[in-house]
Amino acid sequence: MSAADIIVVAVVAIVFALCVRSIVKSQKSGECADCASGGSCSAHKGGGHCKESAKLMANAAAAVSRYEANQGK
């Protein structure tokens, strides 16, 4: 095995370890794991309403409505 092979295998192993770490972290933190507002969010701390999620869903619903309106033209 050449040095290049060893480097490639090491890089793949590091990326794999980081992926597993991310999955484990998200499982522990729940649905707010990858949210940028997770640390200061009232929903994350006390089970309240998530404003970011509501905004995302409203934007998605508006996009679907625009798409469906344009399909009829």
N, C-alpha and C positions, 0 to 999 in steps of 0.2 A: 504494500500500500504506500503510495507516494505522499508527500507532505500536503499536496493539494487535496487529496482524498480525505486526509485527516482533518483538514480545515473545513471542508464542506460538511463532513459528518458532525463536527463540533458545532458549526453554525446551525445545522438542522436540529441538533439536540437542544441547543439554547433556545431556539424559537419554539420548539415543542414544550420545553419547560415553562416558558413564558405564557404560552397558550393555556396550559394546565393551571398555572397560577391564576390567570385571569378567570377561568371557569370556576375554580374553587372560591375565589374572592366574590364573584357575582352570586354564587349559591348562598354564601354566608350573608351577604348584604341585601338580598332580595331584589326586587325590581328597580330599586333606586341606585343600584351599584354603578351604573355608567352615566348617571345623570350629573350634569355639572352643578346643579343646585342641590344635590343630595345632602351636603353638609349643613345647609341652612334652611332646608325645606321643612315646613311644619308637618306635612304629610309623612315625611320620613321619620320624624321624631315622635309624632303622636298619633299617627294613623288618620290624619285629616285628608282634605281634598288636594290633589296634585294639580296645580295651575298649569304646569308645563304639559302634562298629559292631556288636560282638557283643551288647551290651545292646539296641540298637535292633532287631536281628533277633529276639532272644528275645522282646521285647515284642510284636513283630508276629506271631510264631508263636502266642503265647499269646492274642492278640486273635482270630486266625483260629480257634483251637480253641474259644474261648468263643462266637464267632459260629456256628460249625457245630453246637455243642452246643445252642444256643438255637433253631436252625432246626428241629431234630427235635421240639421240644415243641409 
